[in-house]
Amino acid sequence: MARPPGLSVRLKLTLSYVGLLLVAVALLLGIVWVFLLRYVPANAAWTSEGFTPGRGDLLRAFAPALGWVLLALLVVGLAGGWFLAGRVLAPLRRLTAATRQAAAGSLSHRIELEGPDDEFRELADSFDDMLARLEAHLAEQQRFAANASHELRTPLAITQTMLEVARDDPDGRDPALVERLLAVNARAIELTEALLLLSRADGRAFVRERVDLSLLAEEAAETLLPLAERRGVTLETSGEAAFALGSPALLLQLTVNLVHNAIVHNAPEGGWVRVRSGRTGGRADLIVENGGEPLDPGFVATLAEPFQRGAERTRGDHAGVGLGLAIATSIVRAHDGRLDLAPREGGGLVAAVHLPAAAPDVRGAFDRPDDR
């Protein structure tokens, strides 16, 4: 929106300096008048001691010198104020230049303001931190878009090839081709739903409610128990009630993703998964631990990146789309929590979710168990 031109901040500061200087001189003259000149006689007089000037004589003698002094103070005030205002606003000009570079798309520039720790230094450091986060977020989004395009292109290309084969088939009756088309289409739908869920979690488009993580752990374990039994994995849940504020659907998806990941990435035979909940201070914790082969800490640090698949022993339709832990990380971040992934001593992985604990439910504190 176009705005009318106005005075620059530097000129405003300069005028403010000159104005304060002139006000100080005026106050000084007022003090001189009140405490000195009022004792001088109003009219000149000849006495035995000689001529005694009056107030008018003093004012006529003092006025020209006062005018030159005020003019000199005005010039010095303007020049000095302009110089000082420029020195004070120099960091702001650097910040403005960096902002324009960022608006033009260059996020790699940093102000790196030197000097003592003051308001401008704090502002410049905060701006540099913001640029660093924006640059990292943009790189992550670009990498995510590239991976998503690649992942979506693969099933679509396979579907296109199968459709061309079906079109050239004179009989048009190939049950195996139909089954493969269904499988590829289901994988594309799964990937699309995962991308939508990831976007929803990043956008925090949900209503927060009081959720018990222990109940979510039991529900996720019950849902994934058939998968665990088919893969020969023992699934256990334990712990106490741990209440957090958030979306029940998203937190359930978080728990399911972590438990599913623990089942799929497990020992070939005789694996195990333990899910426990609890409360530590002001946090509600959910810990998912599984056995398996020893993992490198550097490799574990990359597991939460989108489309990152571990050296998994996946079979059938449980290969996943590489978004399980990325979705879990986004859900935890959207709930102002933290997801820690660490290799387990002896092999396997430990996924620890730490969320801010919900305040106690005062309304239900006095309910009888029979009424619940």
Backbone torsions as a table, in degrees:
resi	resn	phi	psi	omega
1	MET	NA	130.2	-178.6
2	ALA	-70.8	135.9	178.9
3	ARG	-121.6	149.3	177.4
4	PRO	-66.2	146.3	-179.8
5	PRO	-65.5	147.7	-179.7
6	GLY	-138.7	178.7	178.8
7	LEU	-69.5	144.6	177.0
8	SER	-72.5	158.8	178.8
9	VAL	-64.4	-35.5	179.6
10	ARG	-63.0	-43.8	179.1
11	LEU	-67.3	-38.0	178.1
12	LYS	-62.8	-43.3	178.3
13	LEU	-64.5	-40.5	179.0
14	THR	-61.4	-47.6	178.7
15	LEU	-63.0	-34.7	177.5
16	SER	-65.4	-42.8	177.2
17	TYR	-59.9	-48.2	-178.9
18	VAL	-62.9	-41.9	179.2
19	GLY	-61.9	-44.1	178.0
20	LEU	-64.0	-37.6	179.3
21	LEU	-64.4	-44.5	179.6
22	LEU	-67.0	-36.9	176.7
23	VAL	-63.7	-39.4	178.2
24	ALA	-64.2	-40.9	178.1
25	VAL	-64.8	-41.3	179.1
26	ALA	-62.4	-40.8	177.4
27	LEU	-64.2	-39.2	178.8
28	LEU	-63.4	-43.5	177.9
29	LEU	-64.2	-38.1	177.1
30	GLY	-61.9	-40.5	178.8
31	ILE	-65.1	-41.4	178.4
32	VAL	-61.5	-43.0	179.9
33	TRP	-63.9	-44.0	-175.3
34	VAL	-69.4	-42.1	-171.7
35	PHE	-98.3	-12.7	-177.5
36	LEU	-121.6	-56.5	-171.6
37	LEU	-68.4	-21.9	-180.0
38	ARG	-70.4	-16.1	177.0
39	TYR	-89.3	-4.5	177.9
40	VAL	-87.0	137.3	179.9
41	PRO	-60.5	147.9	-178.0
42	ALA	-67.4	-35.9	-177.7
43	ASN	-117.1	150.4	176.8
44	ALA	-71.0	153.9	-177.6
45	ALA	-153.2	151.7	173.9
46	TRP	-100.8	127.1	178.4
47	THR	-121.7	179.3	178.3
48	SER	-63.7	-23.4	-179.3
49	GLU	-90.3	-7.3	178.9
50	GLY	127.2	-161.8	-177.0
51	PHE	-83.5	131.7	178.0
52	THR	-114.0	112.8	-178.5
53	PRO	-69.4	153.1	175.6
54	GLY	-97.5	-176.2	-178.3
55	ARG	-63.0	-39.6	-179.8
56	GLY	-61.5	-41.4	178.6
57	ASP	-62.3	-44.0	179.7
58	LEU	-64.4	-39.4	-179.4
59	LEU	-67.9	-39.8	179.3
60	ARG	-66.5	-32.5	178.5
61	ALA	-78.2	-31.7	-174.6
62	PHE	-88.2	-25.4	-173.4
63	ALA	-62.7	-47.0	179.0
64	PRO	-60.4	-44.2	179.2
65	ALA	-63.4	-38.7	178.4
66	LEU	-63.5	-39.3	178.7
67	GLY	-62.3	-45.2	178.9
68	TRP	-65.3	-38.3	178.4
69	VAL	-64.6	-42.9	178.9
70	LEU	-64.2	-38.9	177.5
71	LEU	-64.3	-42.7	178.5
72	ALA	-64.6	-41.4	178.3
73	LEU	-63.8	-36.9	178.7
74	LEU	-64.0	-45.2	180.0
75	VAL	-66.0	-47.2	179.7
76	VAL	-63.5	-39.4	179.4
77	GLY	-64.4	-41.2	178.7
78	LEU	-65.9	-47.2	-179.0
79	ALA	-66.2	-48.4	-179.6
80	GLY	-66.2	-39.6	178.4
81	GLY	-64.7	-40.7	177.9
82	TRP	-62.5	-41.6	179.4
83	PHE	-67.0	-47.3	-178.8
84	LEU	-65.0	-39.4	178.4
85	ALA	-63.7	-38.2	177.1
86	GLY	-64.1	-40.1	177.9
87	ARG	-65.3	-40.9	-178.5
88	VAL	-67.7	-38.7	-175.4
89	LEU	-88.9	0.3	180.0
90	ALA	-58.0	-44.9	176.7
91	PRO	-61.7	-33.2	179.4
92	LEU	-66.9	-35.5	176.7
93	ARG	-65.9	-38.6	176.5
94	ARG	-64.9	-38.6	177.7
95	LEU	-65.7	-39.7	177.9
96	THR	-63.8	-41.8	178.8
97	ALA	-63.7	-41.1	178.2
98	ALA	-65.8	-36.7	178.3
99	THR	-64.1	-41.5	178.5
100	ARG	-65.5	-38.5	176.7
101	GLN	-64.5	-39.3	178.5
102	ALA	-66.6	-39.2	178.5
103	ALA	-65.5	-28.1	177.7
104	ALA	-80.5	-4.2	176.8
105	GLY	108.4	-2.2	180.0
106	SER	-94.4	104.1	-178.7
107	LEU	-100.0	-0.5	-178.1
108	SER	-84.8	-13.0	-178.7
109	HIS	-73.8	140.9	177.4
110	ARG	-128.6	145.3	180.0
111	ILE	-74.5	-49.2	-179.8
112	GLU	51.0	56.7	-177.3
113	LEU	-69.3	128.9	178.4
114	GLU	-93.4	173.8	178.2
115	GLY	108.2	-176.6	-177.2
116	PRO	-69.3	167.4	-178.3
117	ASP	-82.6	100.4	177.7
118	ASP	-131.2	-167.1	-176.3
119	GLU	-64.3	-41.0	179.4
120	PHE	-67.2	-38.7	178.2
121	ARG	-64.3	-41.9	178.1
122	GLU	-63.3	-41.6	178.1
123	LEU	-64.6	-43.6	-179.8
124	ALA	-64.8	-41.7	178.7
125	ASP	-65.1	-40.0	177.3
126	SER	-64.1	-38.7	178.9
127	PHE	-66.8	-40.1	177.6
128	ASP	-63.5	-41.6	177.5
129	ASP	-63.0	-40.6	178.8
130	MET	-63.1	-42.6	178.6
131	LEU	-63.3	-39.2	178.8
132	ALA	-63.9	-42.4	178.8
133	ARG	-67.1	-40.4	178.5
134	LEU	-64.6	-39.9	179.5
135	GLU	-65.0	-43.3	178.5
136	ALA	-66.0	-40.5	179.4
137	HIS	-65.7	-40.7	178.9
138	LEU	-64.7	-42.1	178.1
139	ALA	-63.5	-38.8	177.6
140	GLU	-65.3	-41.6	179.1
141	GLN	-65.9	-40.1	178.2
142	GLN	-65.0	-42.1	177.9
143	ARG	-64.9	-39.3	178.9
144	PHE	-65.1	-43.7	179.7
145	ALA	-62.5	-41.3	179.0
146	ALA	-64.5	-43.4	179.3
147	ASN	-66.8	-40.3	179.4
148	ALA	-63.8	-41.7	178.0
149	SER	-61.7	-41.2	179.7
150	HIS	-66.1	-43.2	-177.9
151	GLU	-67.5	-37.3	179.2
152	LEU	-75.4	-30.3	-178.4
153	ARG	-67.5	-34.5	-176.4
154	THR	-63.0	-54.7	179.1
155	PRO	-65.3	-31.9	178.5
156	LEU	-67.8	-39.4	177.9
157	ALA	-65.9	-39.5	178.6
158	ILE	-64.9	-42.0	178.4
159	THR	-62.3	-41.2	179.0
160	GLN	-61.2	-43.2	179.5
161	THR	-64.1	-43.4	-179.7
162	MET	-64.9	-38.5	178.8
163	LEU	-66.1	-37.5	176.8
164	GLU	-65.3	-38.6	176.8
165	VAL	-64.8	-42.3	179.6
166	ALA	-65.2	-35.2	179.5
167	ARG	-67.0	-36.6	-178.8
168	ASP	-83.4	-8.3	179.1
169	ASP	-76.7	119.1	-178.3
170	PRO	-65.4	-33.5	-179.5
171	ASP	-80.4	-38.6	-180.0
172	GLY	69.7	23.7	-179.2
173	ARG	-129.8	86.1	179.1
174	ASP	-129.4	95.8	-178.3
175	PRO	-58.6	-37.4	-178.9
176	ALA	-64.0	-38.4	178.3
177	LEU	-64.6	-40.8	178.6
178	VAL	-63.1	-43.1	179.9
179	GLU	-63.4	-41.0	178.9
180	ARG	-66.0	-39.1	176.3
181	LEU	-62.0	-41.7	178.3
182	LEU	-63.0	-41.7	-179.7
183	ALA	-65.2	-44.8	179.7
184	VAL	-65.0	-40.8	178.9
185	ASN	-65.0	-40.0	177.9
186	ALA	-63.0	-38.1	178.8
187	ARG	-67.3	-39.9	177.6
188	ALA	-64.1	-40.3	178.2
189	ILE	-65.2	-41.8	179.2
190	GLU	-61.5	-42.4	179.3
191	LEU	-65.3	-42.8	179.9
192	THR	-62.8	-44.3	178.8
193	GLU	-63.6	-36.9	178.0
194	ALA	-65.2	-40.7	178.0
195	LEU	-64.4	-41.2	177.9
196	LEU	-64.5	-41.1	178.7
197	LEU	-64.6	-40.2	178.3
198	LEU	-63.4	-42.0	177.9
199	SER	-65.1	-39.1	179.9
200	ARG	-65.1	-40.6	179.5
201	ALA	-67.4	-41.8	179.7
202	ASP	-64.6	-34.4	-179.6
203	GLY	-82.9	-5.1	-180.0
204	ARG	54.5	39.5	-178.6
205	ALA	-89.0	70.4	179.6
206	PHE	-155.4	161.5	178.5
207	VAL	-99.4	133.6	-177.4
208	ARG	-84.6	132.7	175.9
209	GLU	-132.0	169.6	178.1
210	ARG	-84.1	119.2	-172.7
211	VAL	-125.7	136.8	176.8
212	ASP	-95.4	115.5	-177.5
213	LEU	-67.1	-27.6	179.5
214	SER	-66.6	-38.2	177.2
215	LEU	-68.4	-36.6	176.8
216	LEU	-65.0	-37.7	178.8
217	ALA	-64.0	-42.2	178.6
218	GLU	-65.9	-39.6	179.9
219	GLU	-67.1	-41.3	178.3
220	ALA	-65.5	-40.2	178.6
221	ALA	-64.9	-40.2	178.5
222	GLU	-65.5	-37.9	-179.9
223	THR	-67.4	-39.9	-174.4
224	LEU	-96.5	3.9	179.9
225	LEU	-59.5	-43.2	177.5
226	PRO	-58.9	-39.9	177.7
227	LEU	-63.8	-42.8	179.4
228	ALA	-63.5	-40.2	179.7
229	GLU	-66.8	-39.0	178.5
230	ARG	-65.0	-30.7	-178.7
231	ARG	-95.3	3.8	178.1
232	GLY	70.0	33.0	-177.3
233	VAL	-109.4	130.7	176.6
234	THR	-83.3	127.5	-176.1
235	LEU	-116.3	121.8	-178.2
236	GLU	-127.7	145.1	174.9
237	THR	-127.6	144.5	179.2
238	SER	-157.7	176.6	176.8
239	GLY	115.4	-176.0	-177.3
240	GLU	-114.6	173.3	179.6
241	ALA	-64.1	136.3	179.4
242	ALA	-139.1	106.4	-174.6
243	PHE	-94.9	136.6	176.0
244	ALA	-135.4	160.8	176.4
245	LEU	-98.3	125.2	-179.9
246	GLY	174.6	-168.5	178.7
247	SER	-85.2	120.7	178.0
248	PRO	-58.6	-40.2	-178.3
249	ALA	-66.0	-44.5	-179.0
250	LEU	-69.1	-40.3	179.3
251	LEU	-68.2	-33.3	174.2
252	LEU	-66.3	-42.1	177.2
253	GLN	-62.1	-39.6	175.7
254	LEU	-58.0	-48.2	-179.0
255	THR	-65.2	-42.7	179.2
256	VAL	-62.3	-42.6	-179.6
257	ASN	-61.8	-43.5	-179.0
258	LEU	-67.4	-43.0	179.8
259	VAL	-68.1	-40.7	177.7
260	HIS	-61.1	-42.9	178.5
261	ASN	-62.6	-39.6	-179.6
262	ALA	-67.9	-34.1	179.0
263	ILE	-71.9	-45.4	-175.0
264	VAL	-69.8	-42.2	-178.8
265	HIS	-95.0	77.7	-174.6
266	ASN	-140.1	-176.3	178.8
267	ALA	-67.2	151.6	-179.7
268	PRO	-58.0	-39.2	-179.6
269	GLU	-141.0	144.2	176.3
270	GLY	68.7	29.7	179.3
271	GLY	-75.1	171.4	-179.5
272	TRP	-148.2	153.0	175.9
273	VAL	-137.4	130.8	178.0
274	ARG	-120.5	128.9	178.6
275	VAL	-119.9	123.8	179.2
276	ARG	-137.4	150.2	-179.6
277	SER	-123.7	158.3	179.5
278	GLY	-175.4	-176.2	-178.0
279	ARG	-135.4	129.8	-180.0
280	THR	-127.0	107.6	-178.6
281	GLY	62.0	-121.6	179.2
282	GLY	-98.2	23.4	-178.2
283	ARG	-120.0	148.9	169.9
284	ALA	-106.6	123.7	-171.7
285	ASP	-112.5	144.4	172.9
286	LEU	-134.3	118.2	-176.2
287	ILE	-115.0	125.1	176.0
288	VAL	-118.1	118.7	-174.4
289	GLU	-126.2	137.6	179.3
290	ASN	-140.6	155.0	175.7
291	GLY	-85.1	-178.5	-179.5
292	GLY	144.3	-164.2	-179.6
293	GLU	-76.2	155.1	176.4
294	PRO	-62.3	140.3	-177.3
295	LEU	-116.5	144.9	177.9
296	ASP	-78.2	132.8	-179.4
297	PRO	-57.8	-36.6	177.7
298	GLY	-64.1	-37.3	178.1
299	PHE	-70.3	-38.2	179.3
300	VAL	-62.3	-34.3	-179.2
301	ALA	-64.7	-19.2	-178.7
302	THR	-97.8	-3.3	-173.4
303	LEU	-67.3	-27.7	-177.8
304	ALA	-83.3	-1.7	177.8
305	GLU	-75.0	144.6	179.8
306	PRO	-58.3	138.4	176.5
307	PHE	65.7	18.2	175.8
308	GLN	-89.8	119.1	179.2
309	ARG	-113.8	134.0	178.1
310	GLY	-78.8	-179.3	176.7
311	ALA	-75.5	74.2	-167.9
312	GLU	-89.9	155.1	174.9
313	ARG	-105.7	55.1	-177.4
314	THR	-81.1	147.5	-179.8
315	ARG	-137.8	149.8	174.5
316	GLY	65.2	-139.0	-175.0
317	ASP	-90.6	17.0	179.6
318	HIS	-106.9	22.5	178.9
319	ALA	-69.4	-24.9	177.8
320	GLY	78.2	173.9	-179.3
321	VAL	-115.7	9.7	176.9
322	GLY	78.6	20.2	-178.3
323	LEU	-119.6	1.3	-175.0
324	GLY	-58.5	-55.5	-178.4
325	LEU	-74.5	-28.5	175.1
326	ALA	-64.7	-41.5	176.5
327	ILE	-65.1	-42.2	178.6
328	ALA	-59.9	-42.7	179.0
329	THR	-63.2	-42.3	179.9
330	SER	-65.9	-39.2	179.3
331	ILE	-64.5	-43.6	179.6
332	VAL	-64.3	-42.6	179.6
333	ARG	-63.7	-38.8	179.3
334	ALA	-66.2	-23.0	178.2
335	HIS	-98.2	16.8	176.7
336	ASP	61.1	34.7	-180.0
337	GLY	-115.9	-163.2	-177.4
338	ARG	-143.2	137.5	176.0
339	LEU	-114.4	118.2	179.5
340	ASP	-107.8	124.4	175.3
341	LEU	-111.0	128.1	-177.6
342	ALA	-145.1	142.5	175.2
343	PRO	-67.1	139.5	-179.5
344	ARG	-85.5	138.5	177.5
345	GLU	-65.1	122.5	-176.2
346	GLY	100.5	-5.8	178.9
347	GLY	114.8	146.7	179.9
348	GLY	102.9	-167.2	-172.9
349	LEU	-136.9	147.2	173.8
350	VAL	-120.9	119.3	176.6
351	ALA	-111.1	116.1	-176.6
352	ALA	-115.5	121.5	177.5
353	VAL	-103.3	126.6	178.6
354	HIS	-121.9	114.6	-179.5
355	LEU	-118.6	151.0	173.7
356	PRO	-60.7	129.9	-178.3
357	ALA	-70.8	144.8	177.6
358	ALA	-78.5	152.4	176.7
359	ALA	-66.7	150.7	178.8
360	PRO	-58.1	144.4	178.9
361	ASP	-82.7	96.6	-176.0
362	VAL	-66.6	-33.1	-176.6
363	ARG	-63.0	-35.8	-177.3
364	GLY	-96.4	6.1	-176.4
365	ALA	-70.6	-26.3	-176.5
366	PHE	-107.2	9.4	177.5
367	ASP	-74.0	146.1	175.1
368	ARG	-80.1	147.6	179.5
369	PRO	-56.0	-31.5	-177.4
370	ASP	-68.9	-24.0	-175.8
371	ASP	-88.4	-4.9	-175.3
372	ARG	-88.4	NA	NA
